Amino acid sequence: MTKEEVSDRLYAIAKELGNLGYDPEHQDKVSALKEEREALQDRFSRLLYHEVSLEVQIAASLPGGE
């Protein structure tokens, strides 16, 4: 998944969690969404770190880059 796809899915999860509320009837669905959200947040962080690392490497490879 791309960073944008992860971001879109995180938004959809937040919206769905908001719609489900605190109804005990939906507890299994809420738990599954929270687990997915946590995994996606980790994925997003890794994608962002990788993107920044690449930008730093590119900047360092340019003439006068540090």
A tleap script that builds the chain and sets N, CA, C and O, in Angstrom:
source leaprc.protein.ff14SB
mol = sequence {
  NMET THR LYS GLU GLU VAL SER ASP ARG LEU
  TYR ALA ILE ALA LYS GLU LEU GLY ASN LEU
  GLY TYR ASP PRO GLU HIE GLN ASP LYS VAL
  SER ALA LEU LYS GLU GLU ARG GLU ALA LEU
  GLN ASP ARG PHE SER ARG LEU LEU TYR HIE
  GLU VAL SER LEU GLU VAL GLN ILE ALA ALA
  SER LEU PRO GLY GLY CGLU
}
set mol.1.N position { 0.838 -1.187 0.000 }
set mol.1.CA position { 0.000 0.000 0.000 }
set mol.1.C position { 0.880 1.246 0.000 }
set mol.1.O position { 1.940 1.285 0.624 }
set mol.2.N position { 0.418 2.238 -0.702 }
set mol.2.CA position { 1.130 3.506 -0.697 }
set mol.2.C position { 0.744 4.301 0.549 }
set mol.2.O position { -0.204 3.967 1.259 }
set mol.3.N position { 1.502 5.350 0.785 }
set mol.3.CA position { 1.213 6.220 1.929 }
set mol.3.C position { -0.197 6.804 1.816 }
set mol.3.O position { -0.909 6.918 2.813 }
set mol.4.N position { -0.590 7.171 0.604 }
set mol.4.CA position { -1.909 7.746 0.386 }
set mol.4.C position { -3.011 6.718 0.636 }
set mol.4.O position { -4.046 7.044 1.217 }
set mol.5.N position { -2.789 5.475 0.196 }
set mol.5.CA position { -3.775 4.419 0.425 }
set mol.5.C position { -3.926 4.126 1.914 }
set mol.5.O position { -5.036 3.928 2.408 }
set mol.6.N position { -2.802 4.099 2.620 }
set mol.6.CA position { -2.846 3.871 4.065 }
set mol.6.C position { -3.608 5.005 4.742 }
set mol.6.O position { -4.448 4.772 5.610 }
set mol.7.N position { -3.306 6.225 4.337 }
set mol.7.CA position { -3.978 7.387 4.912 }
set mol.7.C position { -5.485 7.331 4.656 }
set mol.7.O position { -6.280 7.611 5.554 }
set mol.8.N position { -5.873 6.973 3.440 }
set mol.8.CA position { -7.297 6.864 3.106 }
set mol.8.C position { -7.985 5.796 3.951 }
set mol.8.O position { -9.104 5.994 4.424 }
set mol.9.N position { -7.314 4.670 4.136 }
set mol.9.CA position { -7.905 3.585 4.930 }
set mol.9.C position { -8.017 3.994 6.398 }
set mol.9.O position { -9.010 3.686 7.057 }
set mol.10.N position { -6.995 4.691 6.909 }
set mol.10.CA position { -7.056 5.170 8.293 }
set mol.10.C position { -8.244 6.113 8.479 }
set mol.10.O position { -8.932 6.060 9.498 }
set mol.11.N position { -8.478 6.968 7.498 }
set mol.11.CA position { -9.620 7.876 7.558 }
set mol.11.C position { -10.930 7.087 7.565 }
set mol.11.O position { -11.838 7.388 8.339 }
set mol.12.N position { -11.021 6.076 6.700 }
set mol.12.CA position { -12.235 5.258 6.626 }
set mol.12.C position { -12.477 4.518 7.940 }
set mol.12.O position { -13.618 4.400 8.387 }
set mol.13.N position { -11.417 4.026 8.553 }
set mol.13.CA position { -11.545 3.332 9.838 }
set mol.13.C position { -12.043 4.298 10.908 }
set mol.13.O position { -12.933 3.960 11.688 }
set mol.14.N position { -11.472 5.490 10.944 }
set mol.14.CA position { -11.897 6.486 11.936 }
set mol.14.C position { -13.379 6.811 11.766 }
set mol.14.O position { -14.118 6.926 12.744 }
set mol.15.N position { -13.791 6.956 10.533 }
set mol.15.CA position { -15.195 7.263 10.251 }
set mol.15.C position { -16.097 6.102 10.683 }
set mol.15.O position { -17.146 6.314 11.292 }
set mol.16.N position { -15.676 4.875 10.362 }
set mol.16.CA position { -16.474 3.701 10.731 }
set mol.16.C position { -16.543 3.533 12.246 }
set mol.16.O position { -17.597 3.202 12.789 }
set mol.17.N position { -15.419 3.760 12.928 }
set mol.17.CA position { -15.422 3.669 14.392 }
set mol.17.C position { -16.367 4.704 14.990 }
set mol.17.O position { -17.075 4.423 15.958 }
set mol.18.N position { -16.375 5.889 14.416 }
set mol.18.CA position { -17.285 6.931 14.882 }
set mol.18.C position { -18.739 6.540 14.696 }
set mol.18.O position { -19.582 6.842 15.541 }
set mol.19.N position { -19.032 5.871 13.592 }
set mol.19.CA position { -20.405 5.435 13.324 }
set mol.19.C position { -20.836 4.301 14.248 }
set mol.19.O position { -22.007 4.210 14.615 }
set mol.20.N position { -19.895 3.436 14.625 }
set mol.20.CA position { -20.231 2.295 15.478 }
set mol.20.C position { -20.447 2.711 16.925 }
set mol.20.O position { -21.255 2.114 17.636 }
set mol.21.N position { -19.723 3.736 17.356 }
set mol.21.CA position { -19.871 4.218 18.721 }
set mol.21.C position { -19.453 3.182 19.750 }
set mol.21.O position { -18.559 2.370 19.509 }
set mol.22.N position { -20.111 3.223 20.900 }
set mol.22.CA position { -19.738 2.366 22.030 }
set mol.22.C position { -20.729 1.228 22.248 }
set mol.22.O position { -20.778 0.651 23.335 }
set mol.23.N position { -21.499 0.905 21.249 }
set mol.23.CA position { -22.493 -0.163 21.369 }
set mol.23.C position { -21.791 -1.505 21.577 }
set mol.23.O position { -21.006 -1.927 20.727 }
set mol.24.N position { -22.063 -2.181 22.699 }
set mol.24.CA position { -21.420 -3.473 22.977 }
set mol.24.C position { -21.677 -4.513 21.886 }
set mol.24.O position { -20.895 -5.447 21.712 }
set mol.25.N position { -22.762 -4.345 21.167 }
set mol.25.CA position { -23.103 -5.275 20.087 }
set mol.25.C position { -22.034 -5.275 18.988 }
set mol.25.O position { -21.854 -6.274 18.291 }
set mol.26.N position { -21.342 -4.171 18.841 }
set mol.26.CA position { -20.337 -4.026 17.788 }
set mol.26.C position { -18.909 -4.191 18.309 }
set mol.26.O position { -17.955 -3.853 17.608 }
set mol.27.N position { -18.755 -4.695 19.505 }
set mol.27.CA position { -17.435 -4.748 20.143 }
set mol.27.C position { -16.405 -5.522 19.318 }
set mol.27.O position { -15.253 -5.099 19.224 }
set mol.28.N position { -16.802 -6.653 18.718 }
set mol.28.CA position { -15.859 -7.438 17.913 }
set mol.28.C position { -15.387 -6.644 16.701 }
set mol.28.O position { -14.201 -6.645 16.372 }
set mol.29.N position { -16.313 -5.973 16.044 }
set mol.29.CA position { -15.978 -5.160 14.867 }
set mol.29.C position { -15.068 -4.001 15.277 }
set mol.29.O position { -14.096 -3.701 14.585 }
set mol.30.N position { -15.379 -3.354 16.390 }
set mol.30.CA position { -14.570 -2.239 16.884 }
set mol.30.C position { -13.155 -2.716 17.199 }
set mol.30.O position { -12.182 -2.048 16.850 }
set mol.31.N position { -13.039 -3.855 17.848 }
set mol.31.CA position { -11.718 -4.398 18.190 }
set mol.31.C position { -10.912 -4.700 16.935 }
set mol.31.O position { -9.721 -4.395 16.872 }
set mol.32.N position { -11.552 -5.296 15.939 }
set mol.32.CA position { -10.866 -5.617 14.684 }
set mol.32.C position { -10.404 -4.347 13.976 }
set mol.32.O position { -9.294 -4.293 13.446 }
set mol.33.N position { -11.258 -3.331 13.969 }
set mol.33.CA position { -10.889 -2.066 13.330 }
set mol.33.C position { -9.736 -1.388 14.064 }
set mol.33.O position { -8.854 -0.806 13.433 }
set mol.34.N position { -9.741 -1.462 15.382 }
set mol.34.CA position { -8.656 -0.856 16.157 }
set mol.34.C position { -7.338 -1.571 15.902 }
set mol.34.O position { -6.290 -0.930 15.827 }
set mol.35.N position { -7.382 -2.896 15.767 }
set mol.35.CA position { -6.166 -3.649 15.451 }
set mol.35.C position { -5.652 -3.276 14.067 }
set mol.35.O position { -4.452 -3.078 13.877 }
set mol.36.N position { -6.564 -3.181 13.101 }
set mol.36.CA position { -6.169 -2.790 11.748 }
set mol.36.C position { -5.589 -1.380 11.752 }
set mol.36.O position { -4.590 -1.105 11.086 }
set mol.37.N position { -6.226 -0.493 12.508 }
set mol.37.CA position { -5.751 0.890 12.594 }
set mol.37.C position { -4.330 0.942 13.138 }
set mol.37.O position { -3.486 1.672 12.617 }
set mol.38.N position { -4.066 0.166 14.189 }
set mol.38.CA position { -2.729 0.145 14.787 }
set mol.38.C position { -1.684 -0.350 13.783 }
set mol.38.O position { -0.598 0.221 13.678 }
set mol.39.N position { -2.014 -1.400 13.056 }
set mol.39.CA position { -1.087 -1.939 12.053 }
set mol.39.C position { -0.852 -0.927 10.933 }
set mol.39.O position { 0.273 -0.771 10.457 }
set mol.40.N position { -1.909 -0.247 10.518 }
set mol.40.CA position { -1.770 0.746 9.455 }
set mol.40.C position { -0.987 1.969 9.923 }
set mol.40.O position { -0.228 2.549 9.146 }
set mol.41.N position { -1.159 2.364 11.166 }
set mol.41.CA position { -0.389 3.491 11.694 }
set mol.41.C position { 1.098 3.152 11.705 }
set mol.41.O position { 1.936 4.000 11.397 }
set mol.42.N position { 1.419 1.919 12.057 }
set mol.42.CA position { 2.806 1.470 12.027 }
set mol.42.C position { 3.329 1.480 10.592 }
set mol.42.O position { 4.443 1.934 10.333 }
set mol.43.N position { 2.523 0.980 9.674 }
set mol.43.CA position { 2.906 0.958 8.254 }
set mol.43.C position { 3.120 2.382 7.746 }
set mol.43.O position { 4.095 2.650 7.043 }
set mol.44.N position { 2.222 3.289 8.095 }
set mol.44.CA position { 2.337 4.680 7.665 }
set mol.44.C position { 3.632 5.294 8.187 }
set mol.44.O position { 4.328 6.000 7.458 }
set mol.45.N position { 3.950 5.026 9.443 }
set mol.45.CA position { 5.184 5.556 10.036 }
set mol.45.C position { 6.410 5.043 9.295 }
set mol.45.O position { 7.342 5.800 9.025 }
set mol.46.N position { 6.405 3.745 8.964 }
set mol.46.CA position { 7.545 3.174 8.241 }
set mol.46.C position { 7.655 3.754 6.836 }
set mol.46.O position { 8.758 4.031 6.365 }
set mol.47.N position { 6.521 3.941 6.166 }
set mol.47.CA position { 6.542 4.536 4.832 }
set mol.47.C position { 7.063 5.969 4.882 }
set mol.47.O position { 7.859 6.373 4.034 }
set mol.48.N position { 6.623 6.724 5.860 }
set mol.48.CA position { 7.066 8.105 6.008 }
set mol.48.C position { 8.558 8.166 6.308 }
set mol.48.O position { 9.272 8.995 5.743 }
set mol.49.N position { 9.033 7.293 7.195 }
set mol.49.CA position { 10.454 7.239 7.525 }
set mol.49.C position { 11.268 6.912 6.277 }
set mol.49.O position { 12.303 7.531 6.028 }
set mol.50.N position { 10.808 5.946 5.497 }
set mol.50.CA position { 11.510 5.553 4.274 }
set mol.50.C position { 11.554 6.722 3.286 }
set mol.50.O position { 12.583 6.972 2.659 }
set mol.51.N position { 10.445 7.427 3.154 }
set mol.51.CA position { 10.373 8.563 2.239 }
set mol.51.C position { 11.361 9.658 2.653 }
set mol.51.O position { 12.074 10.204 1.811 }
set mol.52.N position { 11.399 9.970 3.929 }
set mol.52.CA position { 12.311 11.004 4.429 }
set mol.52.C position { 13.761 10.553 4.258 }
set mol.52.O position { 14.620 11.353 3.888 }
set mol.53.N position { 14.033 9.285 4.525 }
set mol.53.CA position { 15.391 8.759 4.363 }
set mol.53.C position { 15.857 8.900 2.920 }
set mol.53.O position { 17.002 9.273 2.668 }
set mol.54.N position { 14.973 8.602 1.977 }
set mol.54.CA position { 15.327 8.742 0.563 }
set mol.54.C position { 15.602 10.201 0.209 }
set mol.54.O position { 16.542 10.499 -0.529 }
set mol.55.N position { 14.788 11.100 0.731 }
set mol.55.CA position { 14.998 12.522 0.457 }
set mol.55.C position { 16.343 12.989 1.004 }
set mol.55.O position { 17.036 13.775 0.358 }
set mol.56.N position { 16.714 12.515 2.178 }
set mol.56.CA position { 17.999 12.876 2.776 }
set mol.56.C position { 19.136 12.319 1.932 }
set mol.56.O position { 20.127 13.011 1.697 }
set mol.57.N position { 19.008 11.083 1.477 }
set mol.57.CA position { 20.044 10.479 0.641 }
set mol.57.C position { 20.196 11.233 -0.669 }
set mol.57.O position { 21.314 11.464 -1.130 }
set mol.58.N position { 19.083 11.617 -1.268 }
set mol.58.CA position { 19.128 12.373 -2.523 }
set mol.58.C position { 19.785 13.721 -2.292 }
set mol.58.O position { 20.649 14.132 -3.066 }
set mol.59.N position { 19.385 14.411 -1.239 }
set mol.59.CA position { 19.971 15.722 -0.937 }
set mol.59.C position { 21.468 15.600 -0.697 }
set mol.59.O position { 22.233 16.467 -1.122 }
set mol.60.N position { 21.894 14.547 -0.030 }
set mol.60.CA position { 23.316 14.358 0.263 }
set mol.60.C position { 24.107 14.040 -0.996 }
set mol.60.O position { 25.307 14.309 -1.057 }
set mol.61.N position { 23.453 13.473 -1.997 }
set mol.61.CA position { 24.168 13.104 -3.218 }
set mol.61.C position { 24.281 14.263 -4.203 }
set mol.61.O position { 25.045 14.184 -5.165 }
set mol.62.N position { 23.541 15.321 -3.978 }
set mol.62.CA position { 23.606 16.481 -4.864 }
set mol.62.C position { 24.874 17.282 -4.592 }
set mol.62.O position { 25.391 17.269 -3.475 }
set mol.63.N position { 25.373 17.977 -5.607 }
set mol.63.CA position { 26.559 18.816 -5.380 }
set mol.63.C position { 26.295 19.816 -4.249 }
set mol.63.O position { 25.297 20.536 -4.258 }
set mol.64.N position { 27.197 19.844 -3.290 }
set mol.64.CA position { 27.050 20.731 -2.146 }
set mol.64.C position { 26.123 20.176 -1.089 }
set mol.64.O position { 25.870 20.840 -0.083 }
set mol.65.N position { 25.612 18.975 -1.291 }
set mol.65.CA position { 24.709 18.361 -0.314 }
set mol.65.C position { 25.472 17.868 0.895 }
set mol.65.O position { 26.650 17.522 0.807 }
set mol.66.N position { 24.801 17.842 2.001 }
set mol.66.CA position { 25.441 17.377 3.238 }
set mol.66.C position { 24.669 16.233 3.828 }
set mol.66.O position { 25.051 15.704 4.872 }
savepdb mol mol.pdb
quit
